[in-house]
Amino acid sequence: MRSQNQSKPPDMTSVNSRNLRLFEFLGCTGLIVFALHLQHNEGLAPCPMCILQRYAFILIGLFAFISAFTQRRRLISATISVLIFVTSAFGLGVAGRHVWLEHNPPKIFDCGADIGFMVDTFPLAEALPMIFRGTGDCSVVLWRFLNLSIAEWALALFTSLLITELWIIRNLFRKQAL
């Protein structure tokens, strides 16, 4: 039993959640900076699937940054958690397809059009299937770290973001039930 002189410990859930959101933001920012370094300094041009994964990381980082400063507002926090979850699931799907293409390259090697041309020229309903079909350059692995390709690292990172988001959403609803 506590005496009245002892203060209540701080709510560690919100402290950890804010730190986690800032870590997600910094992690996503670091990934984009590194991707730009590989593109501009190392000469590795991104394929259409790489670009979609970049967009997913940018959105997750942006949502995490906003969420880090809106922790006290439960509705906003829950909405952002769902947005991060959906964006992570999208990124996971793109990265999964990209890894599959790397391990099962198309029979006909065709560099195809870049993502900007596809989106500008075709309606979105036609452009997305073309992007996910992949091109010859989506199946080529030009860089590895610890024997994993960029797409395999993205797959692992999107998986960890998805699991983290499930944990945060579970804590939000658990807190609400108490």
N, C-alpha and C positions, 0 to 999 in steps of 0.2 A: 504494500500500500504506500502511496506517495504522500509525503508531507506537503503542506501548502507552500513551503519555501522552495520546493524543487520546481523548476520550470519544465514545461512540456517539451520533449525533443522536437526538432524541426521536422516537417513533413518531407521525408527523404524521397518520396515518390516524385514530387514536383522538382526537387533539386536534381535528382538523377535524370528525370525526363528532360529538363532544360539542358543539362550537360550532354545528354545523348543527342538531342536535336542539334546542338552546336557542333558536336562531333560529326554527325551526319552531314551537316552543311559544309564543314571544313573538309571532310573526306570527299564529298562530291566535287567541291571546288578544286581540290588537289588532283582528282582524276581528270577533270576537264583541262586543267593547266598542263598536266602530263600528256594528255592526248594532243593538245595544241603544240607542245614541244616535239612530240614524235612527228607531227605533221609538218611543222615549219622548219625545224632544225635537223631532223633525221630524214626527211623526205618521204615519210610513209603517208600516202594519200588515203583518206578513209573511204571505205565502200559505203553503199547506201545503208546497210544494216549497222555499221559503226556510227553513222550519223544519227540514226534513230536511237541508238543506245546513248549517245551523247545527250540528245534531247531529254531522254528519260532521267539521266543523272542531273541535268540542269534543273529540271522541274522538281525532282526530289530535294535537291539542295535548296532551291527557292522555298518550297513548302516547309522544309525543316527550319530554315532561317525565320520564317514568319511564325512558325509554331513555337520557337524558342522564346519569343517575346509575347506570346498570347496564352501562356500556360494556365492562367487563372480563369480563362473563359472556356468552360467545358464544351460548349457547342462548337466553337471555333476549333478547339483542340481536337475534338472527335472528327470534325469534318476534314481537317488537314490530315489526320491519321488515315482516314479512308482514302483521301487523294494520294497520299504517299503509298499506301498499300496497292491501289489500282495501278499507279505509275510503275511501281516495282514489279508487279505482276506482268505488265506490258513489257518492261525491259527484260524480265526473265524469259518471256516468250520469244522476244527478238534474239536475245543472246543464245537461247537454246537452239533456235533454228540456225543461227550463225555457226554454232559449234557443230551442229549436224552437217551443215554444208562443208565445213572444214574437213570433217572425217569422211564425208561421202560427196566428193566434188562432182559437179554435173559432167555428163559424158561429153557434151559439146562446150568447149571453153569459149565463152563469149564475154567480153568486158561489158557490154551493154551500156545503157545511158546512165548518167549520174542522177541522183535523187532530185536535184533542182529541175532538171529537164523533165523528168517524169511527172512531178507535181505541177509544173507550169503548163505542160502540154496536155495531160490527161486529167479527167475528173478523178477525184480522190478514190472513188470506188474502183477505178481501173488501175490507178497508180500503186495502191497498197499491195494488191496481189503481185504486181511486177517486182516490187521491192522485196517481198517475202519469197518470191521464187528464187531470188539471188542471182548474182552474176558470177562470171568466172573469177573476178577479183575478190568476191566475198569468200571464196573457198581457199584462197592463197594465204598461207600464214607467213608473214614477213618478220615477225618479232615474237620472241618468247622470253619469259622470265620464270625461273624455277620450272622449266619445261612445260609451262602453260602459255597458250596463246592469249592475245588480248581478249578475244571473245570468251575464252574459258575463264579468265579472271573476271570479266563482266558477269558471267553466269554465276560465279561464286559470290560476287558482291551483291548482285540483285537478290540472290537467295538469302544472304544474311540480312539485307534490308527488309525483305518480306517477313522473315522470322522475327526480327526486331519489332516490326510494325504490329505483328500479331500479338506480341508481348505487351506493347504499349496499349493497344486496343483492349486487350483482356484486362489490364490494370485500370483503364478508364471505366469500364463497365463494372469491375469488381468494386472500385471506389464508390461508384454511384449506388450500388446495391447495399453498401454499408450504411 
